Amino acid sequence: MTLTIEPLGHIHSPYQEKFSVPRQANLVTATSSKLVLCEPFNDLDMLAEIEQFSHLWLIFAFHQNIAAGWKAKVRPPRLGGNKKVGVLASRSSFRPNHLGLSLMELSHVERDTKSPTLHFRGGDLVNGTPIYDVKPYLPYSDSKPDALAGYAQQAPSVLLPVSFSPQANQQSQALALSDQQYRVIEQVLAQDPRPAYKQHKADDKEYGVALFDLNIRWKVGINPQGQQYITVMSVSYAT
């Protein structure tokens, strides 16, 4: 059976590309995101009593990956990008039907008659992500503290210190970045967005990441004690 589905709406978030997105919704707490419902799903009745639930499951599409197709085996970042597992034993974005599932914390609801909006704390979805369904999170059935999670049993623990170079500081002040923008930049980069096989290694390359309407250039360094750190090299408006 072939199922034809339409998005209920689309996500608005600071993440302009897959490269910058945290691997789970709760890892970058400084950010916020929202789901704006579109016709014919902008009926306010659909949102009745939704504030009873602190968290919601969002079913979405990895829309930036559709053209790349899917893979039967993938390299999960948690395994360092060096070992392959079956795609169904992973949360890879290269999936047969390109569908994903994200647990989001509801902040508040904006009941605009034309564009009802669900506001969330945190988030791990690229700006423009289509959302196909929303379901309430039920702690009694959805939380299983004794469940086995294989290679991803524990939360990722490596956070790199992040600092701004003098040039990046001057540019940030000239652009009048908000405190939230500073925190989002720091928290995103602290996760080390580089490919998994490059993490924990020396790397002279300068990387770029698109957040909000900004282009952030950054590098990874190693101090004399062998510990890695990240320096923001420049901050400018995206072109």
N, CA, C and O of each residue as an XYZ file, in Angstrom:
956
protein
N       0.840     -1.190      0.000
C       0.000      0.000      0.000
C       0.880      1.246      0.000
O       1.836      1.325      0.771
N       0.574      2.204     -0.842
C       1.275      3.475     -0.880
C       0.453      4.522     -0.146
O      -0.743      4.681     -0.391
N       1.105      5.219      0.744
C       0.440      6.240      1.545
C       0.901      7.620      1.103
O       2.100      7.898      1.067
N      -0.042      8.474      0.769
C       0.275      9.857      0.417
C      -0.039     10.749      1.607
O      -1.164     10.751      2.105
N       0.950     11.506      2.063
C       0.753     12.350      3.235
C       1.186     13.788      2.932
O       2.046     14.036      2.086
N       0.566     14.715      3.646
C       0.896     16.128      3.507
C       1.408     16.651      4.838
O       0.949     16.212      5.892
N       2.355     17.585      4.806
C       2.838     18.147      6.084
C       1.777     18.987      6.779
O       1.029     19.726      6.138
N       1.725     18.862      8.106
C       0.843     19.713      8.902
C       1.367     21.145      8.935
O       0.603     22.101      9.067
N       2.679     21.271      8.811
C       3.330     22.571      8.864
C       4.832     22.378      8.773
O       5.315     21.292      8.449
N       5.563     23.443      9.062
C       7.015     23.400      8.932
C       7.682     24.009     10.157
O       7.130     24.882     10.826
N       8.884     23.521     10.426
C       9.675     23.984     11.556
C      10.423     25.270     11.201
O      10.953     25.416     10.100
N      10.451     26.193     12.159
C      11.304     27.372     12.074
C      12.354     27.232     13.179
O      12.006     27.165     14.358
N      13.632     27.187     12.805
C      14.704     26.996     13.777
C      15.951     27.742     13.328
O      16.013     28.198     12.186
N      16.956     27.878     14.207
C      18.197     28.565     13.813
C      19.052     27.751     12.853
O      19.964     28.289     12.227
N      18.761     26.438     12.730
C      19.646     25.547     11.984
C      19.327     25.586     10.490
O      18.265     25.142     10.053
N      20.269     26.126      9.722
C      20.035     26.291      8.295
C      20.536     25.103      7.476
O      20.268     25.022      6.277
N      21.253     24.189      8.108
C      21.810     23.038      7.407
C      21.976     21.882      8.378
O      22.031     22.074      9.593
N      22.054     20.687      7.828
C      22.162     19.482      8.645
C      23.434     19.473      9.489
O      23.440     18.940     10.599
N      24.506     20.058      8.971
C      25.808     20.028      9.638
C      25.754     20.609     11.043
O      26.476     20.150     11.929
N      24.914     21.605     11.258
C      24.898     22.299     12.546
C      23.922     21.702     13.553
O      23.929     22.109     14.715
N      23.094     20.763     13.153
C      22.011     20.287     14.013
C      22.546     19.365     15.108
O      23.293     18.435     14.806
N      22.183     19.598     16.371
C      22.581     18.662     17.434
C      21.946     17.302     17.200
O      20.901     17.199     16.557
N      22.578     16.263     17.723
C      22.132     14.903     17.411
C      20.880     14.499     18.173
O      20.248     13.498     17.836
N      20.513     15.265     19.198
C      19.243     15.048     19.888
C      18.673     16.409     20.275
O      19.404     17.395     20.366
N      17.364     16.453     20.501
C      16.670     17.732     20.694
C      17.052     18.451     21.978
O      16.920     19.672     22.059
N      17.530     17.712     22.995
C      17.778     18.333     24.303
C      19.235     18.695     24.541
O      19.591     19.076     25.656
N      20.099     18.587     23.516
C      21.525     18.820     23.723
C      21.901     20.298     23.662
O      22.885     20.708     24.278
N      21.138     21.097     22.934
C      21.394     22.538     22.866
C      20.183     23.224     23.487
O      19.170     23.444     22.822
N      20.298     23.558     24.762
C      19.140     24.052     25.516
C      18.872     25.535     25.286
O      17.779     26.014     25.588
N      19.849     26.272     24.758
C      19.674     27.718     24.587
C      18.788     28.067     23.408
O      18.273     29.182     23.329
N      18.604     27.138     22.503
C      17.843     27.443     21.300
C      16.348     27.259     21.521
O      15.916     26.691     22.524
N      15.588     27.739     20.587
C      14.144     27.518     20.570
C      13.722     27.297     19.124
O      14.417     27.711     18.195
N      12.611     26.660     18.944
C      12.107     26.395     17.600
C      10.591     26.391     17.656
O       9.999     26.376     18.735
N       9.973     26.404     16.500
C       8.516     26.427     16.490
C       7.987     25.701     15.256
O       8.644     25.638     14.217
N       6.786     25.159     15.401
C       6.065     24.512     14.316
C       4.884     25.391     13.942
O       3.982     25.604     14.752
N       4.886     25.902     12.720
C       3.795     26.730     12.222
C       2.893     25.865     11.345
O       3.322     25.365     10.305
N       1.643     25.692     11.769
C       0.708     24.864     11.018
C       0.198     25.609      9.789
O       0.036     26.829      9.807
N      -0.051     24.855      8.726
C      -0.522     25.457      7.472
C      -1.851     24.818      7.055
O      -2.249     23.781      7.586
N      -2.514     25.444      6.116
C      -3.791     24.911      5.618
C      -3.573     23.543      4.969
O      -2.534     23.306      4.352
N      -4.554     22.642      5.109
C      -5.838     22.762      5.810
C      -5.761     22.323      7.277
O      -6.783     22.012      7.888
N      -4.543     22.298      7.839
C      -4.340     21.792      9.197
C      -4.174     22.911     10.220
O      -3.609     22.694     11.292
N      -4.661     24.103      9.896
C      -4.553     25.219     10.830
C      -5.835     25.428     11.634
O      -6.126     26.533     12.090
N      -6.580     24.360     11.795
C      -7.811     24.385     12.589
C      -7.447     24.402     14.073
O      -6.793     23.476     14.553
N      -7.850     25.415     14.794
C      -7.502     25.531     16.211
C      -8.032     24.379     17.044
O      -7.480     24.079     18.102
N      -9.087     23.729     16.588
C      -9.632     22.586     17.329
C      -8.599     21.466     17.459
O      -8.653     20.685     18.409
N      -7.660     21.379     16.513
C      -6.644     20.325     16.570
C      -5.734     20.473     17.782
O      -5.092     19.509     18.199
N      -5.674     21.673     18.347
C      -4.762     21.939     19.452
C      -5.446     21.955     20.816
O      -4.810     22.270     21.822
N      -6.717     21.624     20.860
C      -7.448     21.639     22.125
C      -6.788     20.710     23.141
O      -6.558     19.536     22.851
N      -6.483     21.232     24.331
C      -5.909     20.500     25.472
C      -4.458     20.083     25.270
O      -3.939     19.311     26.076
N      -3.787     20.559     24.231
C      -2.419     20.086     23.990
C      -1.447     20.554     25.071
O      -0.410     19.927     25.286
N      -1.783     21.671     25.764
C      -0.902     22.149     26.831
C      -0.854     21.211     28.037
O      -0.028     21.405     28.930
N      -1.716     20.206     28.080
C      -1.638     19.214     29.152
C      -0.340     18.420     29.090
O       0.064     17.811     30.081
N       0.312     18.423     27.933
C       1.489     17.594     27.717
C       2.737     18.473     27.611
O       2.776     19.424     26.830
N       3.751     18.141     28.404
C       4.984     18.939     28.407
C       5.878     18.618     27.218
O       6.683     19.452     26.804
N       5.741     17.404     26.662
C       6.594     16.985     25.553
C       5.736     16.349     24.452
O       4.717     15.711     24.715
N       6.184     16.548     23.225
C       5.465     16.026     22.070
C       6.427     15.304     21.130
O       7.566     15.727     20.934
N       5.941     14.205     20.555
C       6.678     13.526     19.481
C       6.346     14.203     18.154
O       5.176     14.416     17.836
N       7.365     14.535     17.390
C       7.157     15.070     16.051
C       7.655     14.059     15.026
O       8.795     13.602     15.095
N       6.796     13.719     14.082
C       7.177     12.849     12.969
C       7.447     13.745     11.771
O       6.578     14.503     11.342
N       8.657     13.652     11.237
C       9.088     14.605     10.216
C       9.806     13.896      9.073
O      10.010     12.683      9.112
N      10.181     14.656      8.069
C      10.954     14.128      6.947
C      12.340     14.748      6.941
O      12.491     15.948      7.172
N      13.361     13.922      6.675
C      14.713     14.426      6.454
C      14.765     14.996      5.039
O      15.350     14.393      4.139
N      14.150     16.160      4.853
C      13.906     16.662      3.500
C      15.189     17.035      2.759
O      15.204     17.034      1.528
N      16.255     17.350      3.474
C      17.501     17.703      2.800
C      18.266     16.472      2.308
O      19.247     16.600      1.576
N      17.814     15.280      2.710
C      18.522     14.058      2.328
C      17.799     13.235      1.272
O      18.333     12.228      0.808
N      16.609     13.637      0.888
C      15.792     12.800      0.002
C      16.502     12.510     -1.309
O      16.481     11.376     -1.789
N      17.127     13.519     -1.889
C      17.794     13.329     -3.181
C      18.957     12.342     -3.088
O      19.318     11.712     -4.082
N      19.547     12.207     -1.891
C      20.693     11.310     -1.722
C      20.272      9.853     -1.583
O      21.124      8.965     -1.598
N      18.967      9.588     -1.447
C      18.501      8.210     -1.322
C      18.737      7.641      0.071
O      18.934      8.382      1.035
N      18.715      6.311      0.159
C      18.879      5.674      1.464
C      19.936      4.569      1.365
O      20.333      4.163      0.273
N      20.379      4.095      2.534
C      21.435      3.088      2.591
C      21.017      1.963      3.524
O      20.412      2.210      4.568
N      21.336      0.735      3.154
C      21.002     -0.411      3.997
C      21.882     -0.457      5.240
O      21.442     -0.903      6.300
N      23.134      0.006      5.112
C      24.044      0.077      6.246
C      24.602      1.485      6.347
O      24.866      2.140      5.339
N      24.777      1.940      7.586
C      25.252      3.306      7.835
C      26.327      3.274      8.927
O      26.539      2.256      9.585
N      27.003      4.427      9.100
C      28.060      4.552     10.105
C      27.606      5.522     11.200
O      27.757      6.732     11.033
N      27.062      5.035     12.300
C      26.589      5.939     13.361
C      27.721      6.758     13.961
O      28.800      6.221     14.215
N      27.498      8.049     14.193
C      28.526      8.874     14.830
C      28.962      8.338     16.192
O      30.118      8.503     16.579
N      28.050      7.699     16.918
C      28.391      7.194     18.249
C      29.419      6.077     18.199
O      30.054      5.772     19.209
N      29.593      5.456     17.017
C      30.605      4.425     16.847
C      31.838      4.983     16.154
O      32.657      4.231     15.624
N      31.966      6.310     16.159
C      33.142      6.948     15.596
C      33.163      7.009     14.084
O      34.169      7.400     13.491
N      32.054      6.625     13.447
C      32.016      6.651     11.989
C      32.862      5.577     11.347
O      33.120      5.627     10.145
N      33.303      4.594     12.138
C      34.200      3.554     11.612
C      33.549      2.188     11.487
O      34.126      1.275     10.896
N      32.338      2.042     12.045
C      31.672      0.746     12.023
C      30.285      0.895     11.436
O      29.579      1.859     11.732
N      29.892     -0.057     10.604
C      28.584     -0.010      9.975
C      27.580     -0.865     10.742
O      27.916     -1.926     11.268
N      26.341     -0.378     10.793
C      25.223     -1.151     11.328
C      24.068     -1.017     10.342
O      24.101     -0.164      9.455
N      23.059     -1.847     10.493
C      21.884     -1.730      9.646
C      21.170     -0.416      9.896
O      21.108      0.054     11.031
N      20.632      0.178      8.843
C      19.999      1.481      8.991
C      18.850      1.439     10.007
O      18.571      2.443     10.663
N      18.187      0.295     10.141
C      17.089      0.183     11.102
C      17.588      0.017     12.538
O      16.798      0.052     13.481
N      18.900     -0.165     12.698
C      19.505     -0.193     14.027
C      20.196      1.133     14.313
O      21.135      1.196     15.107
N      19.725      2.188     13.662
C      20.328      3.506     13.823
C      19.241      4.573     13.716
O      18.080      4.283     13.431
N      19.657      5.809     13.954
C      18.778      6.953     13.724
C      19.294      7.782     12.547
O      19.074      8.991     12.478
N      19.969      7.124     11.647
C      20.516      7.787     10.466
C      19.424      8.511      9.686
O      18.268      8.088      9.672
N      19.808      9.602      9.041
C      18.862     10.349      8.206
C      18.712      9.753      6.817
O      17.853     10.192      6.053
N      19.532      8.758      6.469
C      19.450      8.116      5.152
C      18.564      6.875      5.244
O      19.045      5.743      5.186
N      17.242      7.115      5.392
C      16.298      6.042      5.673
C      15.415      5.742      4.462
O      15.268      6.584      3.576
N      14.824      4.533      4.422
C      14.005      4.160      3.251
C      12.892      5.154      2.938
O      12.692      5.493      1.772
N      12.163      5.630      3.947
C      11.076      6.584      3.683
C      11.388      7.983      4.184
O      10.512      8.847      4.206
N      12.653      8.213      4.594
C      13.141      9.545      4.971
C      12.391     10.139      6.166
O      12.339     11.359      6.316
N      11.812      9.291      7.011
C      11.051      9.778      8.154
C      11.891      9.763      9.419
O      12.709      8.866      9.624
N      11.682     10.764     10.265
C      12.369     10.842     11.537
C      11.393     11.083     12.669
O      10.227     11.406     12.446
N      11.888     10.920     13.892
C      11.065     11.081     15.094
C      11.862     11.896     16.101
O      13.006     11.562     16.409
N      11.263     12.962     16.614
C      11.968     13.812     17.570
C      11.058     14.138     18.743
O       9.877     14.437     18.565
N      11.623     14.076     19.952
C      10.880     14.409     21.163
C      11.193     15.853     21.542
O      12.344     16.189     21.824
N      10.177     16.700     21.550
C      10.369     18.126     21.767
C       9.615     18.592     23.016
O       8.523     18.106     23.312
N      10.209     19.530     23.734
C       9.580     20.090     24.928
C       8.729     21.303     24.542
O       9.238     22.277     23.987
N       7.440     21.232     24.839
C       6.522     22.301     24.489
C       6.707     23.495     25.435
O       6.697     23.341     26.656
N       6.874     24.665     24.857
C       6.984     25.898     25.637
C       5.624     26.569     25.782
O       5.146     26.780     26.896
N       5.014     26.897     24.669
C       3.684     27.497     24.699
C       3.055     27.393     23.318
O       3.713     27.019     22.347
N       1.783     27.725     23.247
C       1.018     27.616     22.005
C       0.506     29.003     21.627
O      -0.031     29.732     22.462
N       0.678     29.342     20.385
C       0.192     30.612     19.847
C      -1.009     30.310     18.962
O      -0.863     29.713     17.895
N      -2.184     30.718     19.397
C      -3.415     30.337     18.699
C      -3.847     31.413     17.696
O      -4.914     32.012     17.827
N      -3.016     31.636     16.721
C      -3.362     32.525     15.612
C      -4.323     31.785     14.687
O      -4.093     30.619     14.367
N      -5.384     32.436     14.258
C      -6.405     31.743     13.461
C      -5.901     31.332     12.079
O      -6.434     30.392     11.488
N      -4.890     32.015     11.556
C      -4.362     31.655     10.242
C      -3.164     30.713     10.339
O      -3.015     29.801      9.526
N      -2.314     30.940     11.340
C      -1.087     30.145     11.458
C      -0.855     29.741     12.913
O       0.035     30.294     13.560
N      -1.625     28.799     13.442
C      -1.373     28.331     14.809
C       0.060     27.825     14.929
O       0.587     27.205     14.006
N       0.683     28.092     16.069
C       2.107     27.791     16.216
C       2.394     27.115     17.545
O       1.943     27.570     18.596
N       3.148     26.024     17.489
C       3.647     25.353     18.685
C       5.089     25.788     18.898
O       5.925     25.618     18.011
N       5.387     26.348     20.064
C       6.736     26.801     20.385
C       7.418     25.758     21.270
O       6.809     25.215     22.191
N       8.690     25.489     20.974
C       9.431     24.457     21.700
C      10.719     25.016     22.290
O      11.314     25.951     21.754
N      11.135     24.422     23.407
C      12.461     24.682     23.960
C      13.431     23.674     23.353
O      13.151     22.476     23.321
N      14.568     24.163     22.874
C      15.517     23.260     22.238
C      15.042     22.863     20.857
O      14.244     23.562     20.232
N      15.542     21.733     20.390
C      15.150     21.233     19.080
C      16.346     20.713     18.302
O      17.479     21.139     18.525
N      16.087     19.793     17.392
C      17.154     19.203     16.579
C      16.733     19.081     15.115
O      17.127     18.139     14.427
N      15.929     20.042     14.641
C      15.404     19.968     13.279
C      15.840     21.181     12.463
O      15.852     22.312     12.951
N      16.197     20.914     11.215
C      16.630     21.963     10.298
C      15.473     22.907      9.996
O      14.320     22.482      9.919
N      15.779     24.173      9.826
C      14.774     25.152      9.437
C      14.065     24.697      8.160
O      14.716     24.330      7.181
N      12.727     24.721      8.174
C      11.954     24.304      7.011
C      11.554     22.846      7.008
O      10.894     22.398      6.070
N      11.937     22.080      8.040
C      11.589     20.656      8.097
C      10.074     20.461      8.084
O       9.372     21.068      8.893
N       9.556     19.624      7.179
C       8.110     19.350      7.170
C       7.734     18.384      8.291
O       8.417     17.384      8.513
N       6.651     18.687      8.992
C       6.161     17.849     10.087
C       4.882     17.160      9.639
O       3.946     17.820      9.185
N       4.834     15.826      9.764
C       3.702     15.057      9.264
C       2.736     14.604     10.344
O       1.594     14.251     10.048
N       3.184     14.611     11.594
C       2.257     14.270     12.679
C       2.853     14.722     14.006
O       4.066     14.876     14.141
N       1.979     14.927     14.971
C       2.355     15.323     16.329
C       1.598     14.416     17.283
O       0.385     14.250     17.152
N       2.310     13.820     18.254
C       1.671     12.939     19.225
C       2.192     13.280     20.624
O       3.371     13.596     20.782
N       1.328     13.219     21.636
C       1.792     13.505     22.998
C       2.724     12.407     23.514
O       2.538     11.222     23.238
N       3.727     12.841     24.270
C       4.631     11.921     24.961
C       3.965     11.468     26.253
O       3.498     12.293     27.038
N       3.920     10.152     26.472
C       3.284      9.569     27.648
C       4.341      8.892     28.514
O       4.830      7.823     28.147
N       4.707      9.476     29.648
C       5.792      8.921     30.461
C       5.581      7.467     30.863
O       6.537      6.691     30.890
N       4.342      7.085     31.175
C       4.116      5.725     31.676
C       4.400      4.658     30.625
O       4.736      3.524     30.965
N       4.265      5.018     29.346
C       4.505      4.017     28.303
C       5.751      4.312     27.471
O       6.378      3.390     26.951
N       6.117      5.599     27.337
C       7.233      5.954     26.460
C       8.569      5.965     27.181
O       9.611      5.935     26.525
N       8.578      6.008     28.510
C       9.826      6.036     29.264
C      10.114      4.646     29.833
O       9.322      4.101     30.602
N      11.240      4.092     29.449
C      11.655      2.769     29.926
C      13.099      2.858     30.424
O      14.026      2.582     29.663
N      13.304      3.240     31.689
C      14.663      3.448     32.198
C      15.552      2.220     32.111
O      16.774      2.353     32.038
N      14.963      1.015     32.116
C      15.775     -0.198     32.074
C      15.943     -0.737     30.655
O      16.438     -1.850     30.475
N      15.538      0.037     29.645
C      15.655     -0.418     28.262
C      17.124     -0.463     27.836
O      17.942      0.326     28.311
N      17.445     -1.385     26.945
C      18.795     -1.492     26.404
C      18.896     -0.669     25.127
O      18.007     -0.720     24.277
N      19.982      0.090     24.994
C      20.162      0.954     23.828
C      21.499      0.716     23.137
O      22.031      1.608     22.476
N      22.038     -0.487     23.290
C      23.227     -0.877     22.539
C      24.357      0.124     22.638
O      24.770      0.512     23.730
N      24.863      0.545     21.458
C      26.008      1.450     21.426
C      25.663      2.872     21.853
O      26.559      3.707     21.973
N      24.379      3.169     22.085
C      23.974      4.527     22.487
C      23.290      4.523     23.847
O      22.350      5.284     24.075
N      23.757      3.670     24.750
C      23.124      3.552     26.062
C      23.270      4.837     26.888
O      22.355      5.220     27.617
N      24.419      5.493     26.769
C      24.684      6.687     27.554
C      24.630      7.938     26.684
O      24.897      7.882     25.484
N      24.283      9.057     27.296
C      24.284     10.329     26.572
C      25.713     10.707     26.208
O      26.638     10.390     26.957
N      25.918     11.380     25.072
C      27.271     11.826     24.716
C      27.787     12.786     25.778
O      27.053     13.649     26.259
N      29.065     12.627     26.140
C      29.592     13.396     27.268
C      30.689     14.382     26.881
O      31.082     15.212     27.702
N      31.185     14.312     25.663
C      32.301     15.167     25.274
C      31.793     16.547     24.861
O      31.092     16.686     23.858
N      32.151     17.555     25.637
C      31.831     18.935     25.310
C      33.136     19.715     25.265
O      33.890     19.713     26.238
N      33.410     20.374     24.159
C      34.648     21.117     24.012
C      34.445     22.565     24.451
O      33.391     23.144     24.191
N      35.441     23.156     25.113
C      35.339     24.584     25.455
C      35.360     25.427     24.181
O      36.076     25.118     23.229
N      34.566     26.494     24.182
C      34.428     27.359     23.010
C      34.777     28.789     23.406
O      34.301     29.290     24.425
N      35.606     29.440     22.601
C      35.930     30.847     22.829
C      35.889     31.583     21.495
O      35.953     30.968     20.430
N      35.782     32.903     21.566
C      35.748     33.746     20.379
C      37.098     34.444     20.219
O      37.646     34.977     21.184
N      37.626     34.436     19.006
C      38.856     35.180     18.729
C      38.570     36.674     18.847
O      37.408     37.076     18.800
N      39.612     37.515     19.000
C      39.377     38.961     19.043
C      38.582     39.466     17.843
O      37.701     40.313     17.989
N      38.894     38.942     16.655
C      38.158     39.365     15.462
C      36.698     38.971     15.554
O      35.816     39.775     15.253
N      36.433     37.730     15.971
C      35.053     37.261     16.083
C      34.291     38.049     17.141
O      33.104     38.329     16.972
N      34.969     38.409     18.236
C      34.328     39.228     19.268
C      33.917     40.590     18.724
O      32.806     41.059     18.972
N      34.821     41.220     17.982
C      34.513     42.526     17.403
C      33.350     42.434     16.426
O      32.455     43.279     16.430
N      33.372     41.398     15.585
C      32.294     41.225     14.604
C      30.971     40.960     15.297
O      29.938     41.486     14.882
N      30.986     40.149     16.348
C      29.756     39.829     17.074
C      29.157     41.077     17.717
O      27.939     41.261     17.715
N      30.013     41.928     18.262
C      29.531     43.168     18.869
C      28.967     44.106     17.807
O      27.954     44.770     18.028
N      29.638     44.156     16.646
C      29.157     45.014     15.564
C      27.808     44.544     15.040
O      26.981     45.352     14.618
N      27.592     43.236     15.069
C      26.324     42.670     14.597
C      25.260     42.655     15.694
O      24.111     42.283     15.454
N      25.657     43.063     16.901
C      24.738     43.123     18.052
C      24.066     41.778     18.306
O      22.844     41.689     18.423
N      24.888     40.737     18.388
C      24.337     39.411     18.687
C      23.679     39.417     20.062
O      24.172     40.044     21.000
N      22.568     38.716     20.162
C      21.869     38.607     21.442
C      22.562     37.569     22.330
O      23.363     36.765     21.853
N      22.241     37.599     23.627
C      22.787     36.599     24.543
C      22.394     35.198     24.096
O      23.193     34.266     24.193
N      21.166     35.046     23.608
C      20.730     33.728     23.154
C      21.561     33.264     21.968
O      21.950     32.098     21.910
N      21.842     34.159     21.016
C      22.644     33.772     19.864
C      24.040     33.325     20.284
O      24.565     32.341     19.763
N      24.639     34.053     21.230
C      25.941     33.636     21.756
C      25.852     32.229     22.341
O      26.695     31.378     22.054
N      24.826     31.986     23.164
C      24.710     30.683     23.829
C      24.473     29.566     22.832
O      25.034     28.480     22.972
N      23.645     29.822     21.823
C      23.394     28.790     20.814
C      24.674     28.454     20.062
O      24.985     27.280     19.860
N      25.415     29.470     19.648
C      26.683     29.233     18.939
C      27.617     28.388     19.801
O      28.194     27.411     19.324
N      27.762     28.764     21.070
C      28.659     28.038     21.966
C      28.199     26.600     22.178
O      29.012     25.677     22.131
N      26.902     26.402     22.412
C      26.409     25.055     22.692
C      26.463     24.159     21.457
O      26.752     22.968     21.575
N      26.190     24.710     20.280
C      26.265     23.912     19.054
C      27.702     23.476     18.789
O      27.954     22.304     18.507
N      28.644     24.412     18.880
C      30.036     24.084     18.589
C      30.646     23.179     19.651
O      31.516     22.364     19.344
N      30.200     23.313     20.899
C      30.724     22.460     21.970
C      30.464     20.983     21.706
O      31.181     20.122     22.216
N      29.422     20.685     20.898
C      29.118     19.295     20.550
C      30.107     18.735     19.528
O      30.107     17.534     19.260
N      30.959     19.608     18.952
C      31.898     19.243     17.880
C      31.145     18.660     16.681
O      31.051     17.442     16.535
N      30.608     19.536     15.823
C      29.785     19.065     14.695
C      30.564     18.358     13.589
O      29.964     17.890     12.622
N      31.878     18.271     13.712
C      32.660     17.622     12.655
C      32.225     16.169     12.468
O      31.620     15.582     13.365
N      32.536     15.577     11.287
C      32.259     14.140     11.096
C      32.884     13.324     12.217
O      33.939     13.676     12.744
N      32.227     12.241     12.570
C      32.648     11.445     13.730
C      34.087     10.972     13.624
O      34.790     10.903     14.633
N      34.537     10.644     12.418
C      35.889     10.112     12.276
C      36.964     11.180     12.527
O      38.134     10.844     12.710
N      36.577     12.458     12.538
C      37.533     13.527     12.803
C      37.561     13.949     14.265
O      38.493     14.630     14.693
N      36.565     13.558     15.025
C      36.513     13.951     16.430
C      37.638     13.273     17.202
O      38.039     12.155     16.879
N      38.146     13.963     18.229
C      39.260     13.497     19.061
C      40.580     13.484     18.306
O      41.534     12.848     18.755
N      40.660     14.175     17.162
C      41.885     14.216     16.369
C      42.279     15.655     16.080
O      41.440     16.556     16.055
N      43.593     15.854     15.859
C      44.073     17.168     15.452
C      43.511     17.502     14.075
O      43.356     16.625     13.225
N      43.208     18.777     13.868
C      42.556     19.173     12.625
C      42.838     20.651     12.371
O      42.422     21.506     13.152
N      43.544     20.954     11.282
C      43.887     22.343     10.966
C      42.847     23.034     10.099
O      42.974     24.221      9.800
N      41.815     22.294      9.694
C      40.819     22.854      8.772
C      39.938     23.885      9.472
O      39.608     23.737     10.649
N      39.560     24.931      8.734
C      38.585     25.889      9.242
C      37.213     25.504      8.716
O      37.043     25.291      7.516
N      36.238     25.415      9.603
C      34.895     24.977      9.248
C      33.928     26.153      9.265
O      34.183     27.177      9.898
N      32.833     25.991      8.573
C      31.768     26.977      8.589
C      30.455     26.333      8.974
O      30.185     25.191      8.603
N      29.636     27.064      9.718
C      28.331     26.557     10.089
C      27.331     27.708     10.003
O      27.634     28.835     10.396
N      26.143     27.417      9.488
C      25.106     28.437      9.321
C      24.101     28.328     10.459
O      23.413     27.317     10.604
N      24.025     29.396     11.271
C      23.073     29.470     12.372
C      22.351     30.808     12.295
O      22.969     31.843     12.043
N      21.045     30.784     12.512
C      20.228     31.989     12.345
C      20.488     32.515     10.922
O      20.367     31.766      9.953
N      20.839     33.785     10.801
C      21.216     34.337      9.489
C      22.713     34.620      9.451
O      23.170     35.534      8.766
N      23.474     33.809     10.207
C      24.899     34.042     10.375
C      25.735     32.917      9.785
O      25.301     31.767      9.718
N      26.928     33.267      9.363
C      27.925     32.284      8.954
C      29.036     32.306      9.997
O      29.717     33.318     10.166
N      29.215     31.194     10.690
C      30.198     31.096     11.767
C      31.381     30.274     11.264
O      31.209     29.128     10.850
N      32.579     30.853     11.298
C      33.800     30.139     10.927
C      34.542     29.769     12.204
O      34.687     30.602     13.098
N      35.017     28.514     12.301
C      35.614     28.034     13.535
C      36.666     26.960     13.278
O      36.680     26.315     12.229
N      37.529     26.790     14.244
C      38.604     25.801     14.149
C      38.728     25.033     15.459
O      38.311     25.502     16.518
N      39.308     23.847     15.363
C      39.587     23.023     16.538
C      41.086     23.061     16.808
O      41.889     22.823     15.906
N      41.462     23.359     18.048
C      42.863     23.363     18.444
C      43.124     22.367     19.546
O      42.190     21.786     20.099
N      44.377     22.166     19.868
C      44.773     21.255     20.944
C      45.760     21.997     21.846
O      46.764     22.527     21.368
N      45.475     22.034     23.149
C      46.363     22.722     24.079
C      47.542     21.825     24.473
O      47.557     20.648     24.112
N      48.526     22.353     25.205
C      49.703     21.542     25.564
C      49.379     20.285     26.358
O      50.168     19.341     26.376
N      48.219     20.267     27.018
C      47.818     19.061     27.784
C      47.120     18.031     26.900
O      46.680     16.989     27.386
N      47.020     18.322     25.599
C      46.393     17.380     24.678
C      44.883     17.470     24.632
O      44.229     16.597     24.063
N      44.308     18.531     25.232
C      42.861     18.686     25.243
C      42.413     19.576     24.081
O      43.048     20.586     23.778
N      41.326     19.192     23.447
C      40.824     19.951     22.310
C      39.968     21.135     22.768
O      39.350     21.100     23.832
N      39.946     22.170     21.948
C      39.099     23.325     22.201
C      38.702     23.922     20.856
O      39.334     23.657     19.833
N      37.651     24.729     20.873
C      37.148     25.343     19.642
C      37.266     26.857     19.747
O      36.949     27.455     20.776
N      37.732     27.462     18.653
C      37.815     28.919     18.572
C      36.950     29.400     17.422
O      37.101     28.949     16.287
N      36.045     30.316     17.723
C      35.268     30.961     16.672
C      36.167     32.002     16.017
O      36.633     32.929     16.680
N      36.413     31.851     14.710
C      37.345     32.722     14.001
C      36.693     33.977     13.452
O      37.293     35.052     13.448
N      35.431     33.830     12.979
C      34.744     34.987     12.411
C      33.242     34.775     12.466
O      32.757     33.644     12.490
N      32.512     35.889     12.486
C      31.053     35.874     12.488
C      30.586     36.916     11.476
O      30.968     38.084     11.559
N      29.765     36.494     10.528
C      29.272     37.440      9.512
C      27.869     37.037      9.090
O      27.426     35.920      9.360
N      27.174     37.951      8.427
C      25.879     37.604      7.887
C      26.044     36.622      6.741
O      26.958     36.760      5.928
N      25.168     35.634      6.672
C      25.212     34.664      5.574
C      24.864     35.369      4.272
O      24.009     36.255      4.240
N      25.532     34.969      3.204
C      25.267     35.577      1.895
C      24.470     34.635      1.034
O      24.146     34.965     -0.107
